[in-house]
């Protein structure tokens, strides 16, 4: 059995759960908060009460992984998570990210200096009202700062009890291998979906090491609706193409933990219903 895989449904080649970093097993299909902010992940999106309703409904539906970032807003998404979900339910893993500074809706500045990472993490702790962040992800590796210094800062925060697990966002196989030589890595977050599989080698390494892979743009940013094979299989299952795309990820590898985001209650329900779709071997072969 692949490390981290639950025994549930293992005989059928499908498991709904994953034990990230040794945490108690939680649902692989999570929720991402980027769409709770405005265009370019900048500023608010509509009425905050809608975001609160979506977040609370996600947890009511059994979501145990909520993925956010300090620069969504900036700060807005983390504040909404706390407003909606604090005090947090037992078993709910809050994941956030640091290492990128926003100055406009189009400006992203990587900053992996140890003192800045510490300041970002401590600000996230305050906004999220947490004593320890379950999963703290380095949003981007800073090419101007040695990896050992960036991960060293996160290791110090973990030793102080301010974070429990470390994750990496948008890395190569070589970078993950280097990072694993420096510290324990619980997750990676790279772009991966039915139509974009460039990170397949990274997925294989995650499978071998029992590392969670949180694919971003799991729905292909809307492009999946143009895939005829996906549409055909969706019709056969009485599902939407988006649900098939999420089900494909859940069937493709036991370490894939998609966190699709939405600001719509109806879309949230559709996404989470994808967890009940069971694809056949023939479906998987057709989707490739």
N, C-alpha and C positions, 0 to 999 in steps of 0.2 A: 504494500500500500504506500502511496506517495506520502511523505511526511506532511502532517497537517491535515490530512484527509479524514473526515468522519467516517465511521463505519456505516452510517445511514445511507441506504440506497447504493452501497458500494458494489453489490452484486449486479446491479443494473448499469454500472458505469457512471453513476451520477450521485453527487453528494451536495445537499443544499448548504452545508456548513463548512467552516474552516477555522482552525485554531491558530489565529495570527500571533506569532511570537510567543506561543505557549499560553496565551490567554484561553479562558474557557471557550469552546466552540461557539461561533456566532454565525448569523446568516451571511452567506456570501453576497447576496444581492442587497446592496446598501443604498445610500442616498447622498448625492453631492449637492452642495449649497451654492455653486457659482451662479445658477440662474435666479437666485433670490436677489441679485443685484442688477443694476442697470446695464445698458449696452457697454461692451468692453469691460465687463465686471467692475463698472465704475458708478458710484452713487447708488441711491435707492431705486428699487423697482416697485412702483405702484404703492398700494396700501400695505403697510407692514403687517396688518392683521391677516392678509392672505398668506404671507410667508409663515407666520406663526401657525396658521391652520395646516399648511402643508407639512411642516416639520412635525407637528404633533400627530398628524395622521400617519406619517411614515413610521413613527415609533409604535403607534397603535396597531399597524399592520405587521409588526414583527421585525422591523429594521433594527439591527444592532450595530451598524457601522455608519456613522455620519461623518462625511469628509468635507472639510472646509479649509480656509486659508486666511491668513491675516490680511492679504492684499485684495481680497474680494470685497470691494467697496470703496476704499480699504476699510477694514474693521467691521463693516456693516454685517457681513455674513456671520462672523463670530458672535457679535452682539445679539443677532437674531436667534442663534442657536441657544445661547444662554437664556434669553427672554422666553423662549418657547419650551425649553426642555429642563431647565434647572428647577428643582433638584433632579439630577439625572437618575433614570431607572437603572436598577442593578443589571449589569451585563451590557450596558450601552457603551460602545467604544467611540470616543470622540477623537477624530484625527484632524490635525491642522498642519499648516505648512508655514515656513519662514525662509528667509534668504533672498526675497525679491521685494524691492521697494517700488511703489507706484507714485508717480507724480502727475499723471493724467490718464485719460481713458486709453491712450495709445502708448504710454511710456512705461516700460518695465526695466528696472535697474537691478542687476544681480549684485548682492552684497553678502559675501560669506565670511567677512572678518569676524573672529570669535566674539569680540565685544558687541558687535551688532547682532549676531545670532542670539546671544544671551539676552540682550535687550528686547528683541522680537519675541522670544519665547516667553519671557516674563510678562510682556504686555498681553500676549495671548492668554496666559494663565488668568490674568485679571479680567479680561473681557469674557472669557468662558466660565469664570467663577469656579475654576478647578484648582485643586492642590497639586495634581499631577496630570499631564496630558497623556492620554493613552498611547497615541501614535503621533510623534512629531517628525514631519517629513521635510527634508532639505529641498526646497522648491526648485532650485537649480544649483549645481555645483559652480562655484565661482572660479573661473580659470586664473584669476589673479592671486588666489590664496591656495596654498598647498592643501590637498584633500585631508591630510593628517591633522591640520589645524582646524579645519571646519568640523570634521567628525570628532576631533578631540574636544571641541567646545560642547557638542551634543553629548558626548560621553560624560563630561563633567556635570552637565545638567541632569543626566540620568542618575549619576552617582549621588546627586543631591536630592533625588526623589522628585524632581520637577517634571520629568518625562519617564514613561515606562519603556517605550520602544522607539527605535529610530528607523525612518524610511527615507528613500531617495526618489526624486522625481526626474524623469527624462535623462536616463543614463544609458551608457553602452555596456555591453558584456564586459569589456575590459575594465571599465570604471567600477562596475559592481564587484568584479573579482578583486580589484585593488581595495575597495572598501571593506570587503569581507576579510581581507588580511589585516585590517585595522580595528574592526569592531563587529559586533553582531548587527545585522541588518534584518529587520522584520518584514519590510515591504519595499516594492518599487512601484512607481506610477508612470507608465509610458503610454503613448498612443497605441491602441490596438483595437481593432474591430473586424467585422466580417470582410470588409473591403480594404483594410490596411493592416498588413501582417508583417511589416518590416521588423518588428520587435520579436519575431518568432525565436531567434537564438537566445534572446534574453529570457523569454518565457521558459525555454528548456532548462536554462540554468536555475531559474526560480523553482521549477519542479524538482530538480535534483537536490536543491538545498532546502526545500520546504518553506520558501519565501512567498508571501502573498504578492500577487501582481494585480494592482488596481488600474485597469485600463481606462485612460481618459478618452473622451469622445467615443464611448462604447456604442453609440447609435450612429456613428459616422457623420455627426452634425447635419443630419437630415438626408444624406446622400443615399441611404439604404433603400429609400422608397423607389429608387430607379432600378433596383436590381430585380430582374424578372424571376430568377430562381427563388429568391427570398419571398417575393410576392406569391408565387405558386405554392410554396410550402406553407405560407401563412394562411392561404385560403383553405388548404387541406386540414389545417388545425383549427380553423375558425378563429384565427389570431390576426394581429396586425404585423406588418413587416418589422416594426420596431421590437415587438415581443419576440419574434423569431431571432432577431439579431442578439438580443439579450440572452435568450435561451441557448443560442449557439455558443456564446461565451461560457455559460455555466456548464455546458456539456463538453466544451473543447478541452478544458483543463481544470482539475480540482483546485488549483491555486488561483485561478482568475476570480476576482472579487469586484465586479462592476458596480459603480456608484453613480448611476444616471441621475442627472439633475433636472429639475423642472420647477416652475413657479405655479403650476396648475394642479389643482386637486385631481381633476379628471385624468390628466396625463400621468400623475403619480400612481393612481390606481392601475392604469394600463401598464405602466412599467413594472409595478410589483406583481401584477398578475402573470408576468412572464416567468416568474419562478415556478409556476405550476405547469408550464408547457414541457412536455417530455418528447424530445426529438428521437426518432428512430435512427438506427444505423444507416438506413437508406437516405434519410434526411441529411445526416451529417456528411455522407459521401457526396450527395448532390451539392451541398454548400461548400465542399472542399476543405 
